[in-house]
Amino acid sequence: MEAVDWDFAVQTARRLLRPGPELPPDEAAQVVAELRADALLAEGHVREHTGLHARSATAPVLVVDRQSWVQANADGFATIMTPLLEKVANSHDAPNPLVTMVGSRVTGAEAGALLAFLAHKVLGQFDPFWDGGPGTTGRLLLVAPNIVSTERELDADPRDFRLWVCLHEETHRVQFTAVPWLRDHLLGLIGSFVEATDVDPDRLRSLLGDSLGEIVRVLRGDSESSLVEIVTNPEQRQVIDSVTAVMSLLEGHADVVMDGVGPSVIPTVDTIRERFNRRRKGSSGLDQMLRRLLGLDIKMKQYAEGAVFVRGVVDAVGMTGLNAVWSSPEALPTRQEILAPATWVSRVHG
Protein backbone atom coordinates (compact mmCIF):
# COMPACT_ATOMS: atom_id res chain seq x y z
CA MET A 1 0.00 0.00 0.00
CA GLU A 2 1.49 3.37 -1.04
CA ALA A 3 1.94 6.13 1.54
CA VAL A 4 0.64 8.71 -0.97
CA ASP A 5 -2.38 8.01 -3.15
CA TRP A 6 -1.15 9.78 -6.28
CA ASP A 7 -4.31 9.08 -8.25
CA PHE A 8 -6.29 10.83 -5.51
CA ALA A 9 -3.73 13.65 -5.52
CA VAL A 10 -4.35 14.20 -9.24
CA GLN A 11 -8.14 14.08 -8.72
CA THR A 12 -7.86 16.61 -5.88
CA ALA A 13 -5.67 18.95 -7.88
CA ARG A 14 -7.98 18.87 -10.88
CA ARG A 15 -10.95 19.79 -8.70
CA LEU A 16 -9.04 22.80 -7.38
CA LEU A 17 -7.71 24.01 -10.73
CA ARG A 18 -9.13 27.23 -12.11
CA PRO A 19 -9.87 27.41 -15.83
CA GLY A 20 -7.27 29.07 -18.02
CA PRO A 21 -7.87 32.03 -20.33
CA GLU A 22 -10.63 31.57 -22.87
CA LEU A 23 -9.25 31.17 -26.39
CA PRO A 24 -11.01 30.30 -29.65
CA PRO A 25 -9.81 26.93 -31.03
CA ASP A 26 -7.86 28.52 -33.88
CA GLU A 27 -6.07 30.93 -31.51
CA ALA A 28 -5.29 28.13 -29.06
CA ALA A 29 -3.78 26.10 -31.91
CA GLN A 30 -1.72 29.12 -32.92
CA VAL A 31 -0.36 29.49 -29.37
CA VAL A 32 0.72 25.85 -29.33
CA ALA A 33 2.37 26.14 -32.75
CA GLU A 34 4.20 29.33 -31.77
CA LEU A 35 5.51 27.84 -28.53
CA ARG A 36 6.86 24.82 -30.35
CA ALA A 37 8.52 27.03 -32.95
CA ASP A 38 9.91 29.36 -30.27
CA ALA A 39 11.36 26.39 -28.38
CA LEU A 40 13.21 25.27 -31.50
CA LEU A 41 14.40 28.83 -32.19
CA ALA A 42 15.49 29.32 -28.59
CA GLU A 43 17.47 26.09 -28.60
CA GLY A 44 19.68 27.36 -31.41
CA HIS A 45 20.31 30.64 -29.59
CA VAL A 46 21.16 28.82 -26.35
CA ARG A 47 23.58 26.45 -28.05
CA GLU A 48 25.35 29.29 -29.81
CA HIS A 49 25.58 31.42 -26.65
CA THR A 50 26.74 28.66 -24.30
CA GLY A 51 28.81 26.46 -26.58
CA LEU A 52 27.12 23.39 -25.12
CA HIS A 53 26.58 20.51 -27.53
CA ALA A 54 23.10 19.27 -26.74
CA ARG A 55 21.38 16.13 -27.99
CA SER A 56 17.92 17.68 -28.07
CA ALA A 57 16.26 14.69 -29.72
CA THR A 58 16.64 12.85 -26.40
CA ALA A 59 14.25 15.27 -24.66
CA PRO A 60 10.95 16.13 -26.41
CA VAL A 61 9.11 19.45 -26.02
CA LEU A 62 5.48 19.23 -24.91
CA VAL A 63 3.00 22.11 -24.82
CA VAL A 64 0.54 21.20 -22.05
CA ASP A 65 -2.44 22.51 -20.08
CA ARG A 66 -2.64 22.70 -16.29
CA GLN A 67 -4.22 19.27 -15.90
CA SER A 68 -1.47 17.62 -17.94
CA TRP A 69 1.17 19.46 -15.90
CA VAL A 70 -0.40 18.11 -12.70
CA GLN A 71 -0.34 14.54 -14.03
CA ALA A 72 3.26 14.85 -15.20
CA ASN A 73 4.44 16.15 -11.83
CA ALA A 74 2.45 13.59 -9.85
CA ASP A 75 4.21 10.90 -11.90
CA GLY A 76 7.54 12.59 -11.26
CA PHE A 77 6.97 12.92 -7.52
CA ALA A 78 5.92 9.27 -7.34
CA THR A 79 9.18 8.23 -9.02
CA ILE A 80 11.37 10.42 -6.84
CA MET A 81 9.66 9.51 -3.57
CA THR A 82 9.46 5.76 -4.13
CA PRO A 83 12.82 4.97 -2.43
CA LEU A 84 11.88 7.00 0.66
CA LEU A 85 8.40 5.47 0.91
CA GLU A 86 9.84 1.97 0.50
CA LYS A 87 12.25 2.67 3.36
CA VAL A 88 9.37 3.74 5.58
CA ALA A 89 7.29 0.71 4.55
CA ASN A 90 10.14 -1.68 5.31
CA SER A 91 10.82 -0.21 8.75
CA HIS A 92 9.94 -2.26 11.82
CA ASP A 93 7.41 0.36 12.87
CA ALA A 94 5.51 0.43 9.57
CA PRO A 95 1.77 1.07 10.14
CA ASN A 96 -0.89 -1.52 9.43
CA PRO A 97 -2.54 -1.56 5.96
CA LEU A 98 -5.77 0.14 7.11
CA VAL A 99 -3.88 3.06 8.66
CA THR A 100 -1.74 3.32 5.54
CA MET A 101 -4.81 3.34 3.28
CA VAL A 102 -6.45 6.18 5.24
CA GLY A 103 -3.18 8.07 5.52
CA SER A 104 -2.45 7.73 1.81
CA ARG A 105 -5.71 9.48 0.99
CA VAL A 106 -4.90 12.32 3.40
CA THR A 107 -1.39 12.79 2.03
CA GLY A 108 -2.80 12.45 -1.48
CA ALA A 109 -5.21 15.31 -0.80
CA GLU A 110 -2.36 17.43 0.60
CA ALA A 111 -0.16 16.68 -2.41
CA GLY A 112 -3.04 17.49 -4.72
CA ALA A 113 -3.57 20.89 -3.09
CA LEU A 114 0.13 21.66 -3.51
CA LEU A 115 0.08 20.59 -7.16
CA ALA A 116 -2.97 22.76 -7.81
CA PHE A 117 -1.25 25.79 -6.27
CA LEU A 118 1.88 25.31 -8.36
CA ALA A 119 -0.06 24.47 -11.54
CA HIS A 120 -1.22 28.10 -11.73
CA LYS A 121 2.33 29.46 -11.31
CA VAL A 122 4.63 27.44 -13.54
CA LEU A 123 5.28 28.76 -17.05
CA GLY A 124 7.64 26.00 -18.09
CA GLN A 125 9.58 23.16 -16.55
CA PHE A 126 12.24 20.69 -17.59
CA ASP A 127 11.50 17.26 -16.13
CA PRO A 128 14.80 15.34 -16.02
CA PHE A 129 13.30 12.28 -14.33
CA TRP A 130 10.78 11.38 -17.03
CA ASP A 131 11.63 8.00 -18.50
CA GLY A 132 10.72 7.86 -22.18
CA GLY A 133 12.78 4.76 -22.87
CA PRO A 134 16.45 4.11 -23.70
CA GLY A 135 18.38 7.20 -24.73
CA THR A 136 15.97 9.75 -23.24
CA THR A 137 17.14 12.47 -20.85
CA GLY A 138 13.85 14.03 -19.81
CA ARG A 139 11.23 16.29 -21.38
CA LEU A 140 10.38 19.99 -21.50
CA LEU A 141 6.88 21.10 -20.49
CA LEU A 142 5.54 24.50 -21.58
CA VAL A 143 2.29 25.36 -19.75
CA ALA A 144 0.34 27.25 -22.42
CA PRO A 145 -2.55 28.68 -20.30
CA ASN A 146 -0.14 30.11 -17.73
CA ILE A 147 2.04 31.68 -20.41
CA VAL A 148 -0.96 33.30 -22.08
CA SER A 149 -2.43 34.42 -18.75
CA THR A 150 0.88 35.97 -17.63
CA GLU A 151 1.57 37.78 -20.91
CA ARG A 152 -1.90 39.31 -20.69
CA GLU A 153 -1.41 40.31 -17.07
CA LEU A 154 1.91 41.97 -17.95
CA ASP A 155 0.48 43.50 -21.13
CA ALA A 156 3.55 42.05 -22.86
CA ASP A 157 4.04 41.46 -26.55
CA PRO A 158 2.91 37.81 -26.94
CA ARG A 159 5.59 36.82 -29.46
CA ASP A 160 8.36 38.39 -27.39
CA PHE A 161 7.13 36.96 -24.09
CA ARG A 162 6.78 33.43 -25.43
CA LEU A 163 10.30 33.45 -26.84
CA TRP A 164 11.58 34.92 -23.56
CA VAL A 165 10.05 32.03 -21.59
CA CYS A 166 11.41 29.51 -24.09
CA LEU A 167 14.95 30.90 -23.79
CA HIS A 168 14.96 30.14 -20.07
CA GLU A 169 13.39 26.70 -20.34
CA GLU A 170 15.42 25.66 -23.38
CA THR A 171 18.57 26.44 -21.42
CA HIS A 172 17.54 23.72 -18.97
CA ARG A 173 16.89 21.28 -21.82
CA VAL A 174 20.32 22.04 -23.26
CA GLN A 175 21.93 21.60 -19.83
CA PHE A 176 20.57 18.10 -19.32
CA THR A 177 20.92 16.90 -22.90
CA ALA A 178 24.50 18.20 -23.17
CA VAL A 179 25.49 16.82 -19.74
CA PRO A 180 24.09 13.26 -19.63
CA TRP A 181 25.52 12.49 -16.16
CA LEU A 182 23.60 15.37 -14.56
CA ARG A 183 20.35 13.44 -14.23
CA ASP A 184 22.02 10.48 -12.52
CA HIS A 185 23.89 12.83 -10.21
CA LEU A 186 20.63 14.37 -9.00
CA LEU A 187 19.13 10.92 -8.53
CA GLY A 188 22.19 10.00 -6.48
CA LEU A 189 21.66 13.01 -4.23
CA ILE A 190 18.06 11.93 -3.73
CA GLY A 191 19.36 8.49 -2.76
CA SER A 192 21.70 10.09 -0.22
CA PHE A 193 18.78 12.05 1.22
CA VAL A 194 16.83 8.81 1.66
CA GLU A 195 19.78 7.11 3.36
CA ALA A 196 20.00 9.99 5.83
CA THR A 197 16.28 9.85 6.62
CA ASP A 198 15.39 8.64 10.11
CA VAL A 199 12.11 6.71 9.94
CA ASP A 200 11.86 6.11 13.67
CA PRO A 201 8.36 7.36 14.62
CA ASP A 202 9.45 8.76 18.01
CA ARG A 203 12.27 10.69 16.36
CA LEU A 204 9.93 12.09 13.69
CA ARG A 205 7.34 13.14 16.26
CA SER A 206 10.01 14.86 18.34
CA LEU A 207 11.38 16.65 15.28
CA LEU A 208 7.95 17.89 14.24
CA GLY A 209 7.13 18.97 17.78
CA ASP A 210 10.33 20.98 18.08
CA SER A 211 9.58 22.62 14.71
CA LEU A 212 6.12 24.04 15.44
CA GLY A 213 7.41 27.34 16.74
CA GLU A 214 9.67 27.83 13.73
CA ILE A 215 6.79 27.02 11.35
CA VAL A 216 4.72 29.79 12.99
CA ARG A 217 7.63 32.21 12.51
CA VAL A 218 7.85 31.25 8.83
CA LEU A 219 4.14 31.94 8.35
CA ARG A 220 4.56 35.34 9.97
CA GLY A 221 7.50 36.16 7.71
CA ASP A 222 9.89 36.32 10.68
CA SER A 223 12.11 33.46 9.49
CA GLU A 224 13.87 32.60 6.23
CA SER A 225 13.56 28.86 6.83
CA SER A 226 11.30 26.64 4.73
CA LEU A 227 9.20 23.66 5.79
CA VAL A 228 11.74 21.26 4.28
CA GLU A 229 14.61 22.84 6.17
CA ILE A 230 12.68 22.83 9.43
CA VAL A 231 11.77 19.13 9.48
CA THR A 232 15.05 17.66 8.25
CA ASN A 233 18.04 16.44 10.22
CA PRO A 234 21.64 17.73 9.84
CA GLU A 235 22.66 14.92 7.46
CA GLN A 236 19.71 15.63 5.21
CA ARG A 237 20.47 19.33 5.23
CA GLN A 238 23.96 18.60 3.94
CA VAL A 239 22.39 16.84 0.96
CA ILE A 240 19.94 19.73 0.54
CA ASP A 241 22.91 22.11 0.39
CA SER A 242 24.35 20.06 -2.47
CA VAL A 243 21.02 20.01 -4.30
CA THR A 244 20.59 23.74 -3.70
CA ALA A 245 24.02 24.43 -5.18
CA VAL A 246 23.17 22.46 -8.32
CA MET A 247 19.76 24.09 -8.69
CA SER A 248 21.23 27.55 -8.10
CA LEU A 249 23.74 26.87 -10.86
CA LEU A 250 21.09 25.60 -13.29
CA GLU A 251 18.66 28.46 -12.66
CA GLY A 252 21.35 31.13 -12.51
CA HIS A 253 22.85 29.84 -15.75
CA ALA A 254 19.43 29.95 -17.41
CA ASP A 255 18.84 33.52 -16.25
CA VAL A 256 22.24 34.67 -17.50
CA VAL A 257 21.72 32.99 -20.88
CA MET A 258 18.23 34.47 -21.16
CA ASP A 259 19.57 37.96 -20.41
CA GLY A 260 22.54 37.45 -22.71
CA VAL A 261 20.52 36.32 -25.72
CA GLY A 262 17.35 38.33 -25.08
CA PRO A 263 18.42 41.85 -26.13
CA SER A 264 19.49 40.67 -29.57
CA VAL A 265 16.32 38.72 -30.42
CA ILE A 266 13.54 40.15 -28.19
CA PRO A 267 12.89 43.88 -28.76
CA THR A 268 10.84 44.36 -25.57
CA VAL A 269 12.97 42.21 -23.25
CA ASP A 270 13.74 45.02 -20.77
CA THR A 271 10.04 45.82 -20.38
CA ILE A 272 9.18 42.14 -19.92
CA ARG A 273 11.85 41.62 -17.26
CA GLU A 274 10.87 44.76 -15.31
CA ARG A 275 7.15 43.92 -15.33
CA PHE A 276 7.75 40.26 -14.53
CA ASN A 277 9.89 41.10 -11.49
CA ARG A 278 7.35 43.68 -10.30
CA ARG A 279 4.53 41.13 -10.64
CA ARG A 280 6.47 38.61 -8.56
CA LYS A 281 6.85 41.13 -5.71
CA GLY A 282 3.17 42.06 -5.81
CA SER A 283 1.74 38.67 -4.83
CA SER A 284 -1.26 38.43 -2.51
CA GLY A 285 -0.90 37.83 1.22
CA LEU A 286 -1.95 34.18 0.97
CA ASP A 287 0.36 33.63 -1.99
CA GLN A 288 3.28 35.14 -0.09
CA MET A 289 2.53 33.00 2.97
CA LEU A 290 2.51 29.80 0.92
CA ARG A 291 5.69 30.82 -0.84
CA ARG A 292 7.40 31.40 2.50
CA LEU A 293 6.24 28.07 3.91
CA LEU A 294 7.24 26.11 0.80
CA GLY A 295 10.54 27.94 0.53
CA LEU A 296 9.80 29.41 -2.91
CA ASP A 297 10.98 32.88 -1.86
CA ILE A 298 14.23 31.40 -0.60
CA LYS A 299 14.65 29.56 -3.88
CA MET A 300 14.30 32.82 -5.80
CA LYS A 301 17.09 34.26 -3.66
CA GLN A 302 19.22 31.20 -4.34
CA TYR A 303 18.59 31.45 -8.06
CA ALA A 304 19.67 35.11 -7.97
CA GLU A 305 22.83 33.97 -6.19
CA GLY A 306 23.33 31.41 -8.95
CA ALA A 307 23.18 34.16 -11.57
CA VAL A 308 25.78 36.17 -9.63
CA PHE A 309 27.99 33.05 -9.54
CA VAL A 310 27.69 32.47 -13.29
CA ARG A 311 28.39 36.12 -14.13
CA GLY A 312 31.36 36.17 -11.77
CA VAL A 313 32.88 33.08 -13.36
CA VAL A 314 32.23 34.31 -16.91
CA ASP A 315 33.88 37.64 -16.05
CA ALA A 316 36.92 35.77 -14.74
CA VAL A 317 37.40 32.93 -17.26
CA GLY A 318 34.76 33.42 -19.98
CA MET A 319 31.90 31.17 -21.05
CA THR A 320 34.35 28.44 -22.09
CA GLY A 321 35.88 28.53 -18.62
CA LEU A 322 32.43 28.33 -17.04
CA ASN A 323 31.67 25.23 -19.11
CA ALA A 324 34.24 23.34 -17.05
CA VAL A 325 31.44 23.15 -14.47
CA TRP A 326 29.76 20.56 -16.70
CA SER A 327 32.83 18.32 -17.00
CA SER A 328 32.12 16.11 -13.97
CA PRO A 329 30.17 16.03 -10.69
CA GLU A 330 33.37 17.01 -8.89
CA ALA A 331 33.51 20.25 -10.89
CA LEU A 332 30.09 21.39 -9.72
CA PRO A 333 30.17 24.31 -7.26
CA THR A 334 29.50 23.77 -3.60
CA ARG A 335 26.96 25.87 -1.71
CA GLN A 336 29.83 27.99 -0.39
CA GLU A 337 31.35 28.44 -3.86
CA ILE A 338 28.02 29.65 -5.24
CA LEU A 339 28.37 32.55 -2.82
CA ALA A 340 32.06 33.10 -3.69
CA PRO A 341 32.68 32.44 -7.43
CA ALA A 342 36.40 33.18 -7.14
CA THR A 343 36.87 30.15 -4.89
CA TRP A 344 35.39 27.88 -7.59
CA VAL A 345 37.60 29.49 -10.25
CA SER A 346 40.63 28.93 -8.04
CA ARG A 347 39.74 25.29 -7.35
CA VAL A 348 38.87 24.29 -10.92
CA HIS A 349 41.16 26.57 -12.96
CA GLY A 350 43.96 27.11 -10.50
Buried (B, 14 or more C-beta within 10 A) or exposed (E): BBBBBBBBBBBBBBEBBEEBBEBEEEEBEEBBEBBBEBBEBBBEBBBEBBEBEBEBEBBBBBBBBBBBBBBBBBBBBBBBBEBBBEBBBEEEEBBEEEEBEEBBBEBBBEBBBBBBBBBBBBBBBBBBBBEEEEEBBBBBBBBBBBBBBBBEEBEBBBBBBBBBBBBBBBBBBBBBBBBEEBBEBBBBBBEBBBEBBBBEEEEBEEBEEEBEEBBEBBEEEEBEBBBBBBBBEEBBBBBBBBBBBBBBBBBBBBBBBBBBBBEEBBEBBEBBBEBBEEEEEEBEEEBBBBBBBBBBBBBBEBBBBBBBBBBBBBEBBEBEBBBBBBEEBEEBBBBEBBBBBEBBBEEBEE
